[in-house]
Amino acid sequence: MTRQSPAALAVLTEIERRVLWLSTAVIHHANLVRPNTSGLKVGGHQASSASMVSIMTSLWFRHLRPEDRVSVKPHASPVLHAINYLLGELDESYLTTLRAFGGLQSYPSRSKDPDPVDYSTGSVGIGATAPIWGAIARRYVGAGSGRQYSLLGDAELDEGAVWEAVLDPSVAELGEIVWIVDLNRQSLDRVVPQMAADRLRDMFAGAGWQVITLKYGNLLEELFARPGGPALRDRIDKMPNPEYQRLLRCDAAQLRERLPAGDPDVADLLSDVDDGTLLAAIRNLGGHDLAALDGAFEQIDDTRPTVIFAYTVKGNGLPTQGHPQNHSSLLTPEQFAELAQRLGTDVDRPWQPFPAGSDAAMMCSETANRLRRNDVKMTEPPEIPLDLGRTQNGTTTTQAALGRALLDLTRRAPEAARRVVTVSPDVSSSTNLGGWVNKVGVWSPRERVDWFADDADTILHWRESPGGQHIELGIAETNLVGLIGELGATWSRWGEPLLPIGVLYDPFVSRALEPWSFGIYAGGQSILVGTPSGVTLAPEGGAHQSITTPSIGLEQPGCITYEPAFAIDAEWTLLASLAKLGKPDGTSAYLRLSTRPVDQTLADVPTDLAARERRRRQVVAGAYSLRRKENPTITIAAMGAVVPEALQAAERLEQVGIEADVVCVTSPGLLFQAQQAKRGLADAPSWILDQVLRPTPLVTVLDGHPHTLAFLATVNRVPSASLGVTKFGQAGSLEDVYRYHGLDADSIVRAALDLS
């Protein structure tokens, strides 16, 4: 790209000033103009936006291409909206709606904002890493090229999710990744005493990234070239962050007094600089110098990831610039009016566009035309079979059923199977994906040699190529769910639906839940499989026994949870979950599986085809009757691995004259939605409740927290007892652990007798 002429740079500077004004005015209107009947703080981040204005103006109006994608740091959302408005992508009416119902969201949102947003951000660290997983997803579906930019604040580098992503071995090959760090040296409450920028640069370089440091602008560089300039550079380089920030609050006389710090060479240099130049120079950091930003963007090496450390001033151009507590501060009406005068705008007409035919208007129009993207042509997701026709009669686990169902899918529905992509953090073989991996291979951007291909003792074959369908990351759960979220968004980004399945140990689902939830919010549809699960993982002890995960389906929007008890239930619920992926009204799913071997004849799967299909519909809807008596006096509703204990308890109760129904719950979330629908509080089918629950006293039992199923007693308003896990587990045999937590048949019988 050619260097800008002085005239073009002047036009870009005019746009930069207008972006600063608009982003500031959007927040000002939301807080101080729009009526606020509740009295709650509306919020917004004028200073955090201001520090990004130059970077984003340069990127959008000079360097961005239509095939590129950008993740904008959460607190700079007003800057994104200001730019979209100038490019004609956002109607003026929305500029008064920041943080209002149905208006501009607090942070960039792909699914809720009315203007173009490439990545949803808002959860610190996750928005920064999303383009990494977006790059892999784009490569996987072969959707062209283009850079993946992340604009992030320096405080986001405190997040562990950032470094988990940077250090994953696969990332070093992604040359399209560009991170731009807004290095304003401030956090929410203070100036960060030691930013340790050198250490951060070394960490990125050690991970194989190109590191570009954009510290000073051209005005300061010119001063550094004068006599005394090296001493001035050394003085600024070595001063602590808080001291530098304090200088930003000084007038020219104070700067002449403080900046030399006793060095006569610096004092002599400053004596030859007029007040206006001196005040501009101390703020002339690289992240606010449009020409310097041009130079930095032109240095990007597309053969490896790049990070640009752009030094900035938080609140640059605002009266609050550099103040330690400016993070959430708002300009007063007086300050806002002064800003309008300085930027040549009008407080009473804040949204004025550039005059038609002006150079700035023409640059906006040219940029809009350059960045215009073609409409995405949507490919219909593949047809998923309802039933693979297999019925297990021996002893197996629901975890084993996962791998078997995926292999069966390759034979029964090859077109659907080709869109399945599995992801795991180094647990493929231990979660029964070995056969699937051997069948479909491992995805890699390039072909790799399998040095163990001729080793007869090698059971898991690691064939890596661009045609593989399994992706294995390092042991970092946030990376896994970040990737399946982006793989699950390819239908909306590039019109190519994938069916992503992420597999990890269930005890670590809670660790991954927040980034997975954010991926669902951003439109990523995926299946998360947690296995093995619960205290049923008895010998592993309390550190590896999940307790709270069963309630995820009750609490996670955009997600259906299933906890199957039998292999056929696992197959049916997996297929139903796959069928909901890759479409505008699709949903994600969470499957909680077990390694407990269970006699599959206990499932009593009907042999009649119509009866089998009825059972399948009930399994997918959330529950089915496993044992149904003519005149029951009690119902046992059990879920997952403890269903055999429920059946044992029912048989023992019958021996003492108590008839018991046994209901096998497969989805507490779907049953809760059905109950809400019966009360007129949700739009969901409720027929399943009428088919499986009768108005008898109810015992619920699961390998997880008992509150997950406790609500079932409200369906028919019956007396109930809820059994489950409420304390950390113990290592031991399955019998000992179940007895310890009250999940054994004895405990179920006692609970039933108490209700009889």
C-alpha positions, 0 to 999 in steps of 0.5 A, a space after each residue: 500500500 502506498 504512503 498517504 499524501 498529506 491531503 489524504 492524511 488530512 481527510 483521514 484525520 477528519 474522519 478520525 475526529 468524527 469517529 471520536 465525536 460519534 462514539 463519545 456522543 452515543 454514550 453521552 446521549 444514552 446517559 445524559 440525554 435519553 430519559 432514565 426512569 429507573 435511575 440505574 446507571 446506563 454506562 458506556 466507556 468513552 475513554 476506552 473507546 477514545 483510545 481505539 479511535 485511531 487504530 480502528 479508523 486506520 484499519 477500516 478506512 485504509 487496510 481492511 478487506 471484505 474477506 477480513 474479520 475483526 473482533 472488537 474489544 468490548 468497551 470499544 463497541 461505540 467506535 464500531 457503531 460510529 464507523 458503521 454509521 459513517 459507512 452507511 451500515 447503521 441507520 441514524 435512529 440507532 445512535 440514540 439507542 445504546 444499551 436501550 431495549 432493542 437497541 445497540 448492545 452494550 458490547 458487540 453482538 453478532 446476534 443482537 446488534 443491527 449493524 455488521 459485527 464479526 465477533 461477539 465480545 464482552 467476556 474478557 479474553 474470549 472475544 480476543 481468542 475467537 478469531 483464532 478458532 474462526 481462522 481454523 473453522 474457515 480453513 476447515 470449510 475452505 471458505 477462502 482467505 482473509 485476516 482475522 483481527 483481534 482488537 483487545 485491551 492490554 488488561 485482557 492479557 491478564 486472562 488465562 484464556 488468552 495464553 491457553 490459546 496463544 500456546 496451543 501448538 496449532 496456532 503458530 501456523 495461522 498466519 492470518 491472525 493479527 492481534 492489536 493490543 491497545 496498550 493504554 496501561 490502565 485497568 478499570 481502577 488505576 494506572 497499571 504500575 508495571 505493564 511489563 511490555 517487554 515480557 509480554 513481547 517475549 512471551 508472544 515471540 516465544 510462541 512463534 508470533 511476529 511482534 511489532 511494537 508501535 510506541 511513538 508517533 512521528 512527532 515524538 520521533 522527530 524530537 528524538 532525532 534532535 540534539 538532546 532527543 536520545 536523552 528524552 527518549 531514554 527518559 520517557 522509556 524508563 519512567 514508570 507508567 503512573 508518572 507518564 500518565 500524570 504528565 498527560 494531565 500537565 500544562 506546558 509549564 508543568 511539563 517543562 518543569 517535570 519532564 527533564 528531571 534534572 537533565 540539561 539536554 532534555 531541558 535545552 531540547 524542550 526550550 526550543 519547542 513551543 507549548 502547543 507542540 510540546 503538549 501534542 508531543 507528549 501524547 503522540 504515541 504510535 497508537 494515535 499516529 495514523 501514519 505510524 499505524 500505516 507503517 505497522 500494518 504494512 509490516 505484517 508477515 502473513 506466514 505466522 501470527 502477528 501481535 502489534 503492541 500499539 501504545 495509546 492514551 486512554 481517553 485520547 482527545 477527551 478532557 479525561 485523557 490519562 486520568 486514572 479513574 476515567 474508565 467509566 467516567 462521563 464527560 459533563 455537559 460542559 466538557 461535551 460542549 467544549 469537545 463539540 466546539 474543538 471537533 467542529 460539531 454541533 451538540 444540538 445536531 450530533 449525528 450530522 453526516 459529512 456534507 455530500 460531495 466532501 472529501 470525507 464523505 467520498 472516502 466513507 463511500 469509497 471505503 463502504 464500497 471496498 468493504 461490501 461483502 457478497 451475500 452468503 449463499 446458505 447450504 442446507 444442513 444434511 438430513 440426519 436419520 432418526 434411528 440407526 437401527 441398532 439395538 444393544 443387548 449385551 453390556 455396554 456404556 453410553 460413552 461407548 455408544 457415542 463412538 459406535 453411533 458416529 461410525 454407524 452414521 458414516 455407513 447409514 448417512 455418509 453425507 451427514 457424517 462428512 459434516 461431523 467434526 469432533 474436537 477433544 483435548 488429548 482424550 480421544 481414545 479415553 472417550 471412545 473416539 478411537 474408532 471414529 478417528 481411525 475411520 475419518 482421520 485427523 484434520 491438519 492444515 497440511 499433510 503430516 507423516 504418521 511415523 507409527 503407521 507401520 507399527 503393528 502395536 499401534 491401535 489409534 492411527 494418527 493420520 493428519 491431513 486437510 481431509 481429516 474430521 477430528 481436531 485435537 487440541 492441547 489440554 485446555 477446555 476453553 480452547 475446545 469450546 471456543 473452537 466448537 463454537 466457531 465451527 458451529 457458526 460456519 453456517 452463518 458466516 460462510 453458508 457451510 453448516 458443520 456438525 461439531 462435537 466437542 468431547 471432554 471429561 465431564 468434571 471439566 465442563 464447568 471450567 468450559 461452560 462460560 466460554 461455551 455459553 458465550 459461543 452459543 450467545 454468538 450464534 455457534 451451535 455445537 454439541 458438548 459431550 461430557 464423559 465420564 461423569 458423576 460419582 459413578 466415576 467412583 475410583 477417581 475420587 472427589 476431584 474427578 466427580 461432577 456434581 452440578 453439571 446435570 442442571 446445565 440443561 435447565 439453566 443454559 439458554 440455547 442448549 438442550 441437555 441429555 443424560 441417557 441411561 442406555 446405549 440406544 438413548 445415547 444414539 437417539 439423543 445424539 442424532 436429535 442433537 445433530 439435527 438441530 445444528 447449522 440452521 437459523 433456529 438451531 440449538 446446541 446440546 450437552 450430552 452427559 455420558 457415563 463409563 458404567 457398564 449397564 445391561 442393555 436388556 434393562 432398556 426393554 426396547 420395543 421390537 414393534 417398529 411403531 412402538 420403537 418409534 414412540 419410545 424414540 420420540 419420548 426419549 428425545 422429548 425428555 423421558 419415557 416409562 421404563 416400568 409402568 404398573 396398572 395401579 402404581 402407588 409411587 413413581 421413581 424418576 431416575 436419570 442416567 447411570 443410576 437407572 439400574 438402582 431405580 429398577 432394583 428398588 422398584 422390584 423390592 418395593 413390589 415384594 412388600 406390596 408397593 407398586 412403583 412406576 419407573 420413569 427414565 428421564 433423559 432431559 430435565 431441561 426439556 421436561 422443565 420447558 414442558 412444565 412451563 408450557 403447561 403454565 403458559 410460560 413457555 412455547 414448548 410441547 407438554 405432551 410428554 408430561 402427560 404420557 410419563 408422569 402420573 399423580 403419585 408420590 415421587 422419588 427422583 434420583 440422579 448422579 448429580 445435584 438433586 435439585 435438577 429433578 426436584 421440580 418434577 413434583 410440581 407437575 402433579 403437585 405430589 409429595 416427593 423426595 429428591 435423591 442425589 449428590 450434595 457433597 464432594 465425593 470419595 474414592 471407592 467401589 461403585 457400591 460404596 460411593 453410591 451408598 455414601 451419597 444415598 444413590 443405592 437401591 436401599 436409599 431409594 426404597 427408604 425414600 419410597 417407603 417414607 412417602 407411602 
